[in-house]
């Protein structure tokens, strides 16, 4: 499917610089542009590519001023990256989608299946499960007994939704993710560790995206909750009874220990670790590989372990590199002081 610069500009409310009849049918990075491709420029580091790119159309911010001639047609917008996201969403929506239940899928007689649903080969929808309208269930997905999947939600291959758990509307859950596995609950005994039954559930609210192989454990009692608009990367662990506030985002390999409450609009970098039974406020930003051992106030920015204010962490890191020399110097000064003491005591 082709789109002209004029059509694109009307859709994203942009201003055309160049040929309004230029057409595109695909997307490409600006440095890998080809004829018929749409690219974008938002990071100044990539500006030099715009003068030689082969892409037919390039989205740029309104404040962009070229230093020399550009062959591509430009569309100026308020935010090039945001406009690209809108166009890519439109592109995805225009692709033909499958519908119906594959003959090789297993769907229990008591399961409730909505309208215009696709269920792929070898997917298993168990007793009492509910699948909302327009849901897209890829092959090899398992939706357990009495679990619920909302409208317009996409479950990619090998996703497992355990029994009784709930997934909201407009969610995307990527391959291998597990919703509702048992929380890590064991009581020490004389013979080892006795398993504590995990009788709660996991709830995923609307407009949540969960990356590949991420795990959201069910609660011991009550519910583990991921609130609306949350975006989780691949390989994240959310333990039992955790609550993740709406619109919070987490990069890969974040680990949240049990019963921790995380506020709204937080941002966690990769490999952040959060202790259990604590509270993280709203709008908290945490740098990659940081560790949070205790409660955190709203609006905090943190880095390191234990996590501290980023400027403080940077200054501490600079000192850390000098510690071996400082240690040697301290030893030398201590020896000199001992010598002076001996001389004074004579």
For each residue, the residues with C-beta under 8 A, 3 or more apart:
1: 25 94
2: 23 24 25
3: 7 8 23 24 25
4: 7 8 20 21 22 23
5: 8 9 16 18 19 20 21 22 23 57 73 75
6: 9 10 16 20 21
7: 3 4 10 11
8: 3 4 5 11 12 14 24 38 57 75 87
9: 5 6 12 13 14 15 16 20 75
10: 6 7 13
11: 7 8 86 87 90
12: 8 9 59 75 77 83 86 87
13: 9 10 77
14: 8 9 59 75 76 77 83
15: 9 62 75 76 77
16: 5 6 9 19 20 73 74 75
17: 73 74 75 76
18: 5 22 70 72 73 74
19: 5 16 22 73
20: 4 5 6 9 16 73
21: 4 5 6
22: 4 5 18 19 56 57 73
23: 2 3 4 5 36 56
24: 2 3 8 27 36 37 38 55 56 57
25: 1 2 3 36 37
26: 34 36 37 38
27: 24 37 38 39 84 87 88 91
28: 32 33 34 37 38 39 55
29: 32 33 39
30: 33 39 40 41 46 49 50 53 55 58
31: 46 49 53
32: 28 29
33: 28 29 30 37 39 49 53 54 55 58 72
34: 26 28 37 54 55
35: 54 55 56
36: 23 24 25 26 56
37: 24 25 26 27 28 33 34 54 55 56 57
38: 8 24 26 27 28 55 56 57 58 59 84 87
39: 27 28 29 30 33 53 55 57 58 59 72
40: 30 58 59 60 80 81 83 84
41: 30 46 47 49 50 58 59 60 61 64 80
42: 60 61 79 80 81
43: 46
44: 47
45:
46: 30 31 41 43 49 50
47: 41 44 50
48: 51
49: 30 31 33 41 46 52 53
50: 30 41 46 47 53 58 60 66 70 72
51: 48 66 67 68 69 70
52: 49
53: 30 31 33 39 49 50 58 71 72
54: 33 34 35 37
55: 24 28 30 33 34 35 37 38 39 58 72
56: 22 23 24 35 36 37 38 72 73
57: 5 8 22 24 37 38 39 72 73 74 75
58: 30 33 38 39 40 41 50 53 55 70 72 73 74 75
59: 12 14 38 39 40 41 74 75 77 80 83 84 87
60: 40 41 42 50 64 74 75 76 77 80
61: 41 42 64 76 77 78 79 80
62: 15 76 77 78
63:
64: 41 60 61 74 76
65:
66: 50 51 69 70
67: 51
68: 51
69: 51 66
70: 18 50 51 58 66 74
71: 53
72: 18 33 39 50 53 55 56 57 58
73: 5 16 17 18 19 20 22 56 57 58
74: 16 17 18 57 58 59 60 64 70
75: 5 8 9 12 14 15 16 17 57 58 59 60 83
76: 14 15 17 60 61 62 64
77: 12 13 14 15 59 60 61 62 80 82 83
78: 61 62 82 83
79: 42 61 82 83
80: 40 41 42 59 60 61 77 83 84
81: 40 42 84 85
82: 77 78 79 85 86
83: 12 14 40 59 75 77 78 79 80 86 87
84: 27 38 40 59 80 81 87 88
85: 81 82 88 89
86: 11 12 82 83 89 90
87: 8 11 12 27 38 59 83 84 90 91
88: 27 84 85 91 92
89: 85 86 92 93
90: 11 86 87 93 94
91: 27 87 88 94 95
92: 88 89 95
93: 89 90
94: 1 90 91
95: 91 92
96:
97: 118 136
98: 118 120 136
99: 116 117 118
100: 117 118 119
101: 105 107 113 117 118 119
102: 105 119 120 121 123 139
103: 121
104: 121 122
105: 101 102 119 120 121 122 123 124 125
106: 122 123 124 125
107: 101 111 113 119 125
108: 111 125 126 127 128 129
109:
110: 127 128
111: 107 108 125 126 127 128 129 130 131
112: 129 130 131
113: 101 107 117 119 125 131
114: 117 130 131 132 133 134 135 151
115: 133 134
116: 99 133 134
117: 99 100 101 113 114 131 132 133 134 135 136 137
118: 97 98 99 100 101 135 136 137
119: 100 101 102 105 107 113 123 125 131 137
120: 98 102 105 123 137 138 139 140 141 157
121: 102 103 104 105 139 140
122: 104 105 106 139 140
123: 102 105 106 119 120 137 138 139 140 141 142 143
124: 105 106 141 142 143
125: 105 106 107 108 111 113 119 129 131 137 143
126: 108 111 129 142 143 144 145 147 163
127: 108 110 111 145 146
128: 108 110 111 145 146
129: 108 111 112 125 126 143 144 145 146 147 148 149
130: 111 112 114 147 148 149
131: 111 112 113 114 117 119 125 135 137 143 149
132: 114 117 135 148 149 150 151 152 153 169
133: 114 115 116 117 151 152
134: 114 115 116 117 151 152
135: 114 117 118 131 132 149 150 151 152 153 154 155
136: 97 98 117 118 153 154 155
137: 117 118 119 120 123 125 131 141 143 149 155
138: 120 123 141 154 155 156 157 159 175
139: 102 120 121 122 123 157
140: 120 121 122 123 157 158
141: 120 123 124 137 138 155 156 157 158 159 160 161
142: 123 124 126 159 160 161
143: 123 124 125 126 129 131 137 147 149 155 161
144: 126 129 147 160 161 162 163 164 165 180
145: 126 127 128 129 163 164
146: 127 128 129 163 164
147: 126 129 130 143 144 161 162 163 164 165 166 167 180
148: 129 130 132 165 166 167
149: 129 130 131 132 135 137 143 153 155 161 167
150: 132 135 153 166 167 168 169 170 171 206
151: 114 132 133 134 135 169 170
152: 132 133 134 135 169 170
153: 132 135 136 149 150 167 168 169 170 171 172 173
154: 135 136 138 171 172 173
155: 135 136 137 138 141 143 149 159 161 167 173
156: 138 141 159 172 173 174 175 177 212
157: 120 138 139 140 141 175 176
158: 140 141 175 176
159: 138 141 142 155 156 173 174 175 176 177 178 179
160: 141 142 144 177 178 179 180 181
161: 141 142 143 144 147 149 155 165 167 179 180
162: 144 147 165 178 179 180 181 202 218
163: 126 144 145 146 147 180
164: 144 145 146 147 180 201
165: 144 147 148 161 162 179 180 201 202 203 204 218
166: 147 148 150 201 202 203 204
167: 147 148 149 150 153 155 161 171 173 179 204
168: 150 153 171 204 205 206 207 208 228
169: 132 150 151 152 153 206 207
170: 150 151 152 153 206 207
171: 150 153 154 167 168 204 206 207 208 209 210
172: 153 154 156 208 209 210
173: 153 154 155 156 159 167 177 179 204 209 210
174: 156 159 177 209 210 211 212 214 234
175: 138 156 157 158 159 212 213
176: 157 158 159 212 213
177: 156 159 160 173 174 210 211 212 213 214 215 216
178: 159 160 162 181 214 215 216
179: 159 160 161 162 165 167 173 202 204 210 216
180: 144 147 160 161 162 163 164 165 201 202 216 217 218
181: 160 162 178 215 217 218
182: 185 198 217 218 240
183: 198 200 217 218 219 220 224 239 240 241 258
184: 217 239 240 258
185: 182 195 196 198 220 240 258
186: 193 194 195 196
187: 193 194 196
188: 192 193 194
189: 192 193 194
190:
191:
192: 188 189
193: 186 187 188 189
194: 186 187 188 189
195: 185 186
196: 185 186 187 220
197: 220
198: 182 183 185 217 218 219 220 240
199: 220 221
200: 183 218 219 220 221 222 223 224 240 241
201: 164 165 166 180 218 219 223 224
202: 162 165 166 179 180 216 217 218 219 223 224 225 226
203: 165 166 223 224 225 226
204: 165 166 167 168 171 173 179 208 210 216 226
205: 168 208 225 226 227 228 229 230 246
206: 150 168 169 170 171 228 229
207: 168 169 170 171 228 229
208: 168 171 172 204 205 226 227 228 229 230 231 232
209: 171 172 173 174 230 231 232
210: 171 172 173 174 177 179 204 214 216 226 232 236
211: 174 177 214 232 233 234 235 236 252
212: 156 174 175 176 177 234 235
213: 175 176 177 234 235
214: 174 177 178 210 211 232 233 234 235 236 237 238
215: 177 178 181 236 237 238
216: 177 178 179 180 202 204 210 224 226 238
217: 180 181 182 183 184 198 202 224 237 238 239 240 242
218: 162 165 180 181 182 183 198 200 201 202 224 240
219: 183 198 200 201 202 222 223 224 240 241
220: 183 185 196 197 198 199 200 240 241
221: 199 200 241
222: 200 219 241
223: 200 201 202 203 219 241
224: 183 200 201 202 203 216 217 218 219 238 239 240 241 242 243
225: 202 203 205 242 243 244
226: 202 203 204 205 208 210 216 230 232 238 244
227: 205 208 230 243 244 245 246 248 264
228: 168 205 206 207 208 246 247
229: 205 206 207 208 246 247
230: 205 208 209 226 227 244 245 246 247 248 249
231: 208 209 248 249 250
232: 208 209 210 211 214 226 236 238 249 250 254
233: 211 214 236 250 251 252 253 254 270
234: 174 211 212 213 214 252
235: 211 212 213 214 252 253
236: 210 211 214 215 232 233 250 252 253 254 255 256
237: 214 215 217 254 255 256
238: 214 215 216 217 224 226 232 242 244 256
239: 183 184 217 224 242 255 256 257 258 259 260 276
240: 182 183 184 185 198 200 217 218 219 220 224 258 259
241: 183 200 219 220 221 222 223 224 258 259
242: 217 224 225 238 239 256 257 258 259 260 261 262
243: 224 225 227 260 261 262
244: 225 226 227 230 238 248 250 256 262
245: 227 230 248 261 262 263 264 265 266 282
246: 205 227 228 229 230 264 265
247: 228 229 230 264 265
248: 227 230 231 244 245 262 263 264 265 266 267 268
249: 230 231 232 266 267 268
250: 231 232 233 236 244 254 267 268 272
251: 233 254 268 269 270 271 272 288
252: 211 233 234 235 236 270 271
253: 233 235 236 270 271
254: 232 233 236 237 250 251 268 270 271 272 273 274
255: 236 237 239 272 273 274
256: 236 237 238 239 242 244 260 262 274
257: 239 242 260 273 274 275 276 277
258: 183 184 185 239 240 241 242 276 277
259: 239 240 241 242 276 277
260: 239 242 243 256 257 274 275 276 277 278 279 280
261: 242 243 245 278 279 280
262: 242 243 244 245 248 256 266 274 280 284
263: 245 248 266 279 280 281 282 283 284 298
264: 227 245 246 247 248 282 283
265: 245 246 247 248 282 283
266: 245 248 249 262 263 280 282 283 284 285 286
267: 248 249 250 284 285 286
268: 248 249 250 251 254 272 274 286
269: 251 272 286 287 288 289 290
270: 233 251 252 253 254 288 289
271: 251 252 253 254 288 289
272: 250 251 254 255 268 269 286 287 288 289 290 291 292
273: 254 255 257 290 291 292 305
274: 254 255 256 257 260 262 268 278 280 291 292
275: 257 260 278 291 292 293 294
276: 239 257 258 259 260
277: 257 258 259 260
278: 260 261 274 275 292 293 294 295 296
279: 260 261 263 295 296
280: 260 261 262 263 266 274 284 292 295 296
281: 263 284 296 297 298 299 300
282: 245 263 264 265 266 298 299
283: 263 264 265 266 298 299
284: 262 263 266 267 280 281 296 297 298 299 300 301 302
285: 266 267 300 301 302
286: 266 267 268 269 272 290 292 301 302 303 307
287: 269 272 290 302 303 304 307 310 313
288: 251 269 270 271 272
289: 269 270 271 272 305
290: 269 272 273 286 287 302 303 304 305 307
291: 272 273 274 275 304 305 306 307
292: 272 273 274 275 278 280 286 296 302 306 307
293: 275 278 306 307
294: 275 278 306
295: 278 279 280
296: 278 279 280 281 284 292 300 302 307
297: 281 284 300
298: 263 281 282 283 284
299: 281 282 283 284
300: 281 284 285 296 297 309
301: 284 285 286 309 310
302: 284 285 286 287 290 292 296 307 308 309 310
303: 286 287 290 307 308 309 310 313 314
304: 287 290 291 307 308 313 316 317
305: 273 289 290 291
306: 291 292 293 294
307: 286 287 290 291 292 293 296 302 303 304
308: 302 303 304 312 313 316
309: 300 301 302 303 312 313
310: 287 301 302 303 313 314
311: 314 315
312: 308 309 315 316
313: 287 303 304 308 309 310 316 317
314: 303 310 311 317 318
315: 311 312 318 319
316: 304 308 312 313 319 320
317: 304 313 314 320 321
318: 314 315 321 322
319: 315 316 322 323
320: 316 317 323
321: 317 318
322: 318 319 325 326
323: 319 320 326 327
324: 327 328
325: 322 328 329
326: 322 323 329 330
327: 323 324 330 331
328: 324 325 331 332
329: 325 326 332 333
330: 326 327 333 334
331: 327 328 334 335
332: 328 329 335 336
333: 329 330 336 337
334: 330 331 337 338
335: 331 332 338 339
336: 332 333 339 340
337: 333 334 340 341
338: 334 335 341 342
339: 335 336 342 343
340: 336 337 343 344
341: 337 338 344 345
342: 338 339 345 346
343: 339 340 346
344: 340 341
345: 341 342
346: 342 343
